[in-house]
Amino acid sequence: MILRDHTTPASQQARLSGRSRSAVDGLPRPPSADDRALMRRIDQIHLEHPFMGSCQIARVLCRQSLDVGRLHGRTLMRKMGLPAQASQSGTSQRHPGHKMIFSDLLRMLAIARSNPV
């Protein structure tokens, strides 16, 4: 067990425990108290407005005088597993109420010159 706040350096603790230093440095740290408070507030905002992404949530938090950047907000949202539920564009889908399909209306017109108006 590597103790981060011990007086012995982590590299020496790793050597004594028989582990490599890179294996010790890669251990995940628990989120800080500030991050936990931000995550709690992000979760509340996400429940109220599930369509908001990291940019909009960061703006809302800044308006509430919580200084957080977009990238940090995005990182916290990924840790919590909160995706933005944005609507996808359905431009290539045909609406079922539209029965008529307009094909190329100029298909039968012979175009002999430019601008035939």
C-alpha positions in Angstrom: 0.0 0.0 0.0 1.5 3.3 -1.1 0.7 6.2 1.2 0.8 9.5 -0.7 1.0 11.7 2.4 3.9 9.7 4.0 7.3 11.3 4.6 9.0 8.5 2.5 8.9 9.3 -1.2 6.5 7.3 -3.4 9.3 5.9 -5.5 11.1 4.5 -2.4 7.8 3.0 -1.1 7.2 1.4 -4.5 10.7 -0.1 -4.5 10.2 -1.4 -1.0 6.8 -3.0 -1.9 8.3 -4.6 -5.1 6.2 -2.6 -7.5 7.3 -0.3 -10.3 7.0 3.4 -9.8 4.7 3.8 -12.9 2.3 1.3 -11.4 2.1 3.5 -8.3 1.7 6.8 -10.1 -1.2 5.5 -12.2 -3.4 4.8 -9.2 -6.7 6.7 -9.4 -7.3 9.4 -6.8 -10.7 10.0 -5.2 -12.3 13.3 -6.3 -11.7 16.3 -4.0 -14.4 17.9 -1.9 -14.7 20.7 -4.4 -15.2 18.3 -7.3 -17.8 16.3 -5.4 -19.8 19.5 -4.7 -19.5 20.4 -8.4 -20.6 16.9 -9.4 -23.6 17.1 -7.1 -24.6 20.5 -8.7 -24.0 19.2 -12.2 -26.2 16.2 -11.4 -29.0 18.6 -10.2 -28.7 20.7 -13.4 -28.7 17.6 -15.6 -31.9 16.3 -13.9 -33.6 19.6 -14.6 -32.3 20.0 -18.1 -31.0 16.7 -19.6 -30.4 18.3 -23.0 -27.6 20.6 -21.8 -24.1 19.7 -22.7 -20.9 20.7 -20.9 -20.8 24.2 -22.4 -24.2 25.2 -21.2 -23.7 23.6 -17.8 -20.5 25.5 -17.4 -22.3 28.7 -18.2 -25.0 28.0 -15.7 -22.5 27.2 -13.0 -20.6 30.4 -13.8 -23.8 32.4 -13.4 -24.2 30.8 -10.0 -20.7 32.0 -9.1 -19.1 28.6 -9.3 -16.0 29.0 -11.4 -15.7 25.9 -13.6 -14.4 25.6 -17.1 -16.0 23.7 -20.0 -13.3 21.0 -20.1 -13.4 20.4 -16.4 -17.2 20.2 -16.5 -16.9 17.7 -19.4 -14.5 15.6 -17.4 -16.8 15.5 -14.4 -19.8 14.7 -16.6 -17.8 11.8 -18.2 -16.9 10.5 -14.7 -20.5 10.5 -13.7 -21.6 9.0 -17.0 -23.9 11.9 -18.0 -24.2 12.3 -21.7 -26.1 15.3 -23.2 -29.3 14.1 -24.7 -29.2 16.2 -27.8 -31.8 15.7 -30.5 -30.3 14.2 -33.7 -31.1 15.8 -37.1 -33.6 13.9 -39.0 -33.2 15.7 -42.3 -32.8 12.5 -44.4 -35.9 10.9 -42.9 -39.2 11.3 -44.8 -42.1 12.5 -42.7 -44.9 9.9 -42.8 -47.6 12.6 -43.3 -46.0 13.8 -46.6 -47.4 11.5 -49.3 -46.0 13.2 -52.4 -42.3 12.8 -53.3 -40.9 15.5 -55.5 -38.5 14.2 -58.0 -36.3 16.3 -60.3 -38.8 18.7 -61.9 -36.4 19.8 -64.6 -35.7 16.2 -65.8 -37.8 16.5 -68.9 -36.7 20.0 -69.8 -34.0 20.3 -72.4 -31.5 22.9 -71.2 -29.9 24.5 -74.3 -28.5 27.7 -72.8 -27.8 29.2 -69.4 -30.4 31.1 -67.5 -33.5 30.0 -69.6 -36.1 32.2 -68.0 
